[in-house]
Amino acid sequence: MRERIWLNWAMHVGFYLLIVASALRLVSRHGVNPRTVAALAVCGLLALAYAAGIAFWNHLGRRRGLVWLGAVAAVWLALVVLAPSFSWCAVPLLFLCLRLLNARGFAVATAALTLVVIAAQLKIAQEVDPSLILAPIGVATMTTVIFWELRRESVARQLLIDDLISTRGTLAESRHQTGVLEERERLAREIHDTLAQGLTSMGILLQAADRMWASDPELAHAHVRRAAAAAAENLDEARRFVRDLQPPALVDASLPEALARLCASADDDAGLDVRFRREGEPYPLEPDVQAALLRVAQGALANVRDHSGAGTAVVTLSYLDGEVTLDVFDHGVGFTEPTPAPGRGYGLRAMRDRLAEVDGLLVVESVPGEGTAVAATVPVKWTAEAPHVPHGARADDRDGAAGRVGTR
């Protein structure tokens, strides 16, 4: 259960204020004598025991917490015997009981603490009146009701948060499964309408050619030529719908894993020192968004390898609130305007077009002699839970840029 931090610290501060007030009252009323010194010594022991519990609260556990609560209560009881004015420290102790005890234990502890306060008030009172009994009972009742209601609200809120997190995970999984089923359906339609029918046609033509090979060679050759044409047409169809699939690197890996493999491969193949970093907590992305970002990274690193003259490059994938970005930065020669090499120059345009298909944007920034950075940004509907790192906030990456892309 996530506790109310402000309430915990309010109770801790209140406990020490009550100790200090009671100690000052004790010294002002009775002066310095052996009994007062003993009470102040026990008061110091109580303060230290309470502070130890606060310092190691997250490491106590339930059993150790109960032992610590019992020790604090015992020291407080001894202090009340020596100086009844310390009895009102029972209010913060009541809060500790609520945090550590079950309902039955809390009820017993409340009754015991209330009786101790009543006995202490009767001991120091010059004359007995009903308020000395009714006031502690009233304070204990109000404190218990308030604390209990706060605990109930906290538990209910945590259950709601857990329920929302579980529902969100279920929705994300359902969305993923729906996407998988839709992709399978698309493939089934494509295969049925293209490859299956084409293969059937080719089979019929080849069987006819086989039957007529000896009796009518001219017609048999015509059937073979038609079968070859059908094969070429179906190959084009196959290439068309295969282009709509995810890249092979994303079939059995997430986008961060695929990018990490790509960087490692660039290290091995190109002799570059390519580092991959991920910012923010990953969340689900559409397959076409993942494919677009992976293709951008591939083109960017190819550009670094072929044109930058850099020895190092940094690839950063950032999951932000409302968008995902891919940054590739190199410390190469840079340029003023991208100039395509002879027979090349399609890469940058193709990557812009690929990002445009997923409503993304590509921005190139370069300074001669200082390197090049390209930012690929794609808006997403998902909101990251973890606090995001502002785009371009890293000192060793270029501000406002994200990755090298295309061909100069």
N, C-alpha and C positions, 0 to 999 in steps of 0.2 A: 504494500500500500504506500502510495506517495503521500508523505506527510506534509502538513502545512509548516514550512520552515520558519515563517515569520512567527507563528504561534509558539513553536518550540523555543525560539530564542527569547520571546517575550516572557515565557515562564522561567527560563534560566535567569534572565536579568531580574525578574521579580523576586526569585528566590534569594539572590544575593542582596538585593535591596532590603528585603525583610530581615536577613541576617544582620546586616549593618545597622538597621534601625533598632533591632532588638538589642544588639550589643551596646549601642550608644545609650539606650534606655536603661540597660542594666548598670552601666558605669555611672550614669548621672544619678540614679536612684540609690545605689549602694556603695559607690566609691570603689577604691581598689583594696580588696581584702582577699584572703586565701580562697574563699568560695567564688568570688568574682573571677579571680585568675583561673581557677579550675574550669569555670563555665566558659571563659574565653578560649581556653585551650581546647575544650571539646568543640566549641564553635569553629575554631580553625580546622580541626580534624574533619568536621562535617563539610566545611567548604572544600577541602581537598578531596574528600571522597566523592562529593558531587561532581567536581571538576574532572576527576578521573573518568567517571561514567560518561560525561559529555565528550571528552577527548577520544575515547575508545568505543563510542556508541555503535559504530558500524561493524565492529569486530566482536561485540559481546555475544550475540546470539541470544536465544530465548532463555536457556538455562543460566548462563552467566549473568544475563540481565536481571533475572529474578534474584540471584545471589547478591548482586550489587544493590538492588532495591532494598533487600532485607537488611544489608549492612548500613545503608544510609538511614533507613527507618530506625534501626537500633541506636545509632549514634544520635539521631534527632530526639528519640525518646529519652535517652540519658541526659541530653542537654535540657529538655523540658523539665526533667526532675530537678536539675540544678537551678534553672532559670525559666520559670513558666512563661515569661514574656516571649520566648522563642516558639510558642505553640502555633502562631499564625503562619509559620513556614509550612504548615500542613497543606495549604492550597496548592503550591507547586508540586508537593509530593503526591497529592491527589491526581494531578495530571500525569505524573510518571506511572502511577498505578493503572490509569486508563490505558496507557500505551503498552504496558507489559502484562497485564492480567486479563483473564477472561471475565465474562459478565459476573459469574458468582464470586470470583476472587475480588473483583472490583467492588462489589457490594459489601463484602466483609471488610475490606480495607477502608472503605468510606466510613462505615459505622465505627471502626476502631479509631481512626483519626479524629472523627467528630467527638467521640467520648474523651480522648486525650485533651483536645482543645477545651471542652467543657470543664474537665477536672482542673486544668491549668488556670482557667479564668476564675473558677470558684476559689482556688487557692490564693490568688493575689487580690481578690476583691475584698474591700473593707466591709461591705455588707452584701448579703445575697439577695438577688432579685431575679425574676423569671427571664429577664433579657440575657443573663449570663448563660442560660441554657438554650433559649429560643434562637438567639443570634447565631451561634455556631451551626445549629441545625439548619437555619435558613441559608446561611452562606454555603454550607456543604450541599444543600439541595440545589440551589441555583447553579453552583459551579459544576455539579455532576450533570445536570440537564444540559448546560451549554457545551461541556466537553463531549458528552455522549452524542449530541446532535451534530457537532462538528465531525466527530468520527464517523457517524452514519453517512453524512454527506460525502465525506472523503472516500469511503468504501464504495458508495453508489457511483460517484464520479469515476473512480478507477475501473469499476466494472463496465461502465459505459465506454470508456476509452479502450479497454481491452476488446469489447464487442465491436467497436468501430474498426480497430486494427484488424481483427479477424475478418470482418466483412470486407474490408478493402483488399486483404489478401485473397479472399475467395473470388471477389470481382476481377482482380487482376489475373488469377488463374483461369477463370471462366473466359475472360477476354482472350487470353492466350490460346486456350483450347478452341474457342470459336475461330480464331485466325487460322489455326492448324487445319480445322475441318473445312473452312472456306478455301484454303490453298489446295487441299486434297480434291475438293470438288472441282476447282478450276482445272487441275491437272487431268482429272478424269474426263472432263468435257473436251479438253484439248486433245488428249490421246484418242478419245473416241471419234472426234470429228476430223482428225488429221492422220495420225499414224496408223490407227487401226484400219480405217477405210483405205488408206494408201497401200498398206501392206496386203490387204485383201485384194485390191485391184492388181497389184504387182504379181501376186500368187496366181491369179486367174490368167493374166497375160503370159506368164512364164509357162504355165501348164499347157496353154494353147500352143505356144511356140514349140514346146517339146513334142506335142502330138503331130504338128505339121512340119517338123524339121526336115523330114525326108521327102514327104509328098509335095510340100509347097514351101521351099526355102525362102522365097521372097516374102511371103506373108509371115512366116516365122520370124524373119529378121525384123519385120515391121513391128511385131508384137514385142520383141526384145527391146527395140528402140523406144516404144511406148512405155515399157516397164522401167527403162532407164530414166526417161523423162519424169515418170511418176516418182521414182526414187529421189530425183533431184528436187522436185517440188516438195516432197514430204521432209527432206532434209532442211529445206528453207523453213518450213512450218515448225519443225522441231527446234531449230535455232531461234525462231521468233519467241516461242513460249518459254524456252529455257532461259532466255535473257531476263525473263520476269522472275526467275527464282532467286533465292539468296545465294551469295557467293559460297563456294565450298567451305571456305574457312569459317563460316557462320553456321554450318550445318550441325556441328557437334560442340560448339563453343559460344560463349557470350561475346558481345562486342569488345569489352575490355580484354578478354582473353585473346581474341583474334588480333587485336591491335598489339598486344604484348608479343605475340608470335611474329607478327610482321616486323616489329622493331628488332627482335632477336635475329630474324632472317636477314634484315638489312645489315646488321652487324657482321654476319657471316659472309654475305654475298658481296657487299660493296665496300667493306673495310671501314664503314662509318661507326662512330660511337653514338648509337641511337638509344636514348632513354625514354621510357614510357612512364607517364604519371596519370593517375586518375584522381579527380577532385569530386567530392560529394558522394553521397550514397547512390548506387545504381538503382534505376527503376525501369520498368518495362518500356521498350521502344518498339515501334512498328518494324516489321522485317525490312520494308523498303527504306526506312530511315537508317537502320543499321547498315544495310548494304551500301547506301549512298556515302555514309561516313567512312566506311572501310575503303571504298574505292577512292575517296578523296585522299585518305592517308597514303594509299599505295601510289597514287600519282604524285603526291607531294614529296614523298621520299625518293621517287624516281627522279624528280626534278632536282632535289638536293644532290643526289648522286651524280647526275649528268652535267649540272651547270653551276652549282654554287662554289665548288672547290672547298667546301667545309669539311672538317674532320669530325664535327659533332652536330647532333640535332636533338631536339626535344619534342616529343609528341605528348600532348596533354588532352585528355578527354574529361570534360567537366559536365556533371549533372547539376544543373541549376534549376531554380523555380521557374517553370514555364518554358525552358529551352535547354537544349543540349548543344555543347560547342566542342569542336575539335581544333586544337592549336598545334601547328608544326612550325618550329622556329629553328633556323640554322645560323651559324656564325660565319657565313660565307662572304663572297665578294659583293653580293647585292646587285641592284640594277636601278636604272632610272625608269625605263619603260620595258615591259616584257617584249623581247624580240624572238619570234619563232626561228628555230633552226630550219635549214632547207629541207623541204619535204615533211615538216612537222608543224606543230602549232595547234593541233586539235585538242590537246589535253585540257588546257585551261577552259576552253569553251565547253567541252564535254562535261567537265566537272561542274561548271556553273549550271548547265542544263540539268544535270542529275540532281543537284540540290534544289533547283527550281521545281522539280517534280514533287518534292516533299515540302514545298514552301520554304526552302532554306535560302541562305544568302552566303555568298563567298566574297571576302574582302582581302585584297593583297596589299601589303605594305612592305617597302624595301628602301634601304638607304645604302648607296654605294660604299663598300668597305665595312659596313656594319652588319650585314646579313639581311635575311628576308623572313617575313612572317605572313602567314595566311590564316584567316579566321573563317571557319565554316560553322554557321549557326543554323540550327533547325528548331522551330517552335514545337513544343509538345504539350499535350493536355495534362500530363502528370505533374504533380507538385512534389518536389523533394521534401522529405521529413527533416533531414539534417540541415543545419544552417549552411548555405552555400558560400563558396569562395567567390568574391566578385571577379568578373571576367577580366583577365589581364593583371591580376593583383600580385603575381609572383615576380620576384625581383629579377630572376634570371630568364624570364620570358619577356617578349615585347608586349607593352601595354596595348590593349585594344586589338590585338591581332591573333591569328590562330592557325597556323599551319601553311605549309607550302603546297601548292597545287599546280598542276598543269605543266606546260612546256613554255619556256621563254622563247 
